[in-house]
Amino acid sequence: MSETIPELQKEVHALQAEVAALQESREKLGVQRSECRLAVSFPKNNTPEAIAEFHQQNAAFGDQWLQQIQEIDRETKITEKHLKQKQALLAYKQTEIDKLVAGQHWQEVENQVQTGEKRLQAQARRINQAAAQLEAEIQALKALYDQLNPSYSEWFQQPTQIVKFSATTIPYAVPSSSGLILENKEIEWEKK
């Protein structure tokens, strides 16, 4: 048995051609059977010899006609048997192709999922690295603020806030049972 899709497809095409040929043969036999006629020649006169010859000829033609019909019926049965066998084999081969195509599809899906999972994890790491870097930069800004703001307040001779810290979170990727969650992480202000 063939195991590759191209080999199976080649077999299926050959079987389809065989099935078509058998169907055509069956149809021709059907036409041949329907066209099979018994020719009757009536006697030229009603003499006992002519009538006897008429019956004898008709009996011979009838036997010949019956043999032709029986031969056509026998060939039709053989053709039907071969046709059913080829159709069953064709259906089986087509099912095998469908199974292989489905298996190939699911293998591609599995590969895409595995590749996608690695790419998602790598992207999540980049996001979290950028988030850690951003948090460090925000903390550096806060440290500068803590260092410089008293001087600004003294310069303006009133309490001054040279930086307003409204942001309290940064985006952060977190693994979950169904994949990843992009959520917000609280900025740790006291970290130095």
Disulfide bonds with the S-S distance in Angstrom:
none
